Amino acid sequence: MASMLIIGGGLAGGTAAEALRDEGFDGDITLVAAEAHPPYQRPPLSKGYLAGDEGADAVFLHPADWYADRGIRLVTGVSAISLDPAAHTLELEDATRLDYDAVLLATGATPRMIPLEGHDLPGVMTLRRVGDSEDLAARLRDGGRRLVIIGAGWIGMEVAATARRFGNDVAILERDAVPLAAALGPQMGEVFGELHRAHGVDLRTSVGVERITGERAAEGVVVDGETLPADLVLVGIGAAPDTALAEAAGLDVLNGILTDSALRTSATDVFAAGDVANAFHPVIQRHLRSEHWDNALKAGKVAARSMLGKPASFNGIPYFYTDQYDVAMELSGYAPLMTEAEIVVRGDLEAREFIAFWIDDGRVVAGMNVNVSKVNRKVQALIRSGERIDRDRLRDPAVPLEDLLP
């Protein structure tokens, strides 16, 4: 009987296990997770779960007995240490050896820690795991704390919004001139910068963080010679794909594990999905690595079909969403094509009720709707069409988006 092995207890791994059964596979499925939890998804950790608006059911894909009922073996709390693609075997840190016919690497990413004096003090945190979110919530929920966030990325901005809601003082320190500029560009990044400043966040850009101070725990952050007092420091400077297992196994790695559009790696019967995979995207004809929820969800399903030898292509439009204060945002599009694109805005930018479109060579390559609901499918349809768009009609709210489609 065939045996499928999944390494990683995140959304990509859990979705792949479920999809294998949905695709009719009745052989052995084993999922190995380094954490002592069944598979879970990460967006609630910086959103609803952190805020207390959502419970564990919003985090974990299924209860542990759900997997047992479907004959999916969960091996939790143990790390994989060695993959041998030639022998089709995996060794775990407890010396267990697992054989497989096909294996999926869904090892995710690890948060980057800033190499500063004081980074290892108690009270200096990153946010990646369930325990991180629970610890952060316990420290912030009663308010009155001084939180310093290093890095104005999505996680930092989302945590800042929740921390302010709880009545904490928040400072965000960013080395770039505009928050979220790498993801959205300066014009749209500034929309979120102004949002946080309006809600009392001390957002400082173009600054250099020098060190974290404290005797027994973090007490402050030195930035450009000034010490900001801190009861808690959150480092949110991004994450690096966890490719150690793949590299040791001799797989091709470049900003993640390189795969084709079917999520096949350079080794036979070895696949990769989720944050760790740098997959070839057939639409934009280049490799694309995404750390967003939707990527992991879709990739897990594609990987399952591919592991079974069925036709599969990871060709969806990348998607992301965030909720901060009174702003709800959805973003769809191809990040590599957004860098040099022209931005066309439909709606009221100052009121934060608009849709921004990124136009490259006359075509919509990305769209972001801010406090405008039920338009994401139309935005994605415009992107998918690949047709050149009349900019004046695109920015005119009186012209229905569907009328711009061919």
Helices and strands as residue ranges (DSSP letters): E 3-7, H 11-22, E 28-33, G 43-46, H 48-51, G 56-58, H 64-69, E 72-76, E 80-84, E 89-92, E 97-99, E 102-105, E 109-111, E 124-125, H 130-140, E 146-150, H 154-165, E 169-173, H 181-184, H 186-198, E 202-204, E 209-213, E 220-223, E 226-229, E 232-235, E 239-241, H 244-248, E 257-259, E 270-272, G 274-276, E 277-281, E 286-288, H 293-307, E 319-324, E 327-333, H 335-338, E 342-348, E 353-360, E 363-370, H 376-385, H 391-395, G 401-404
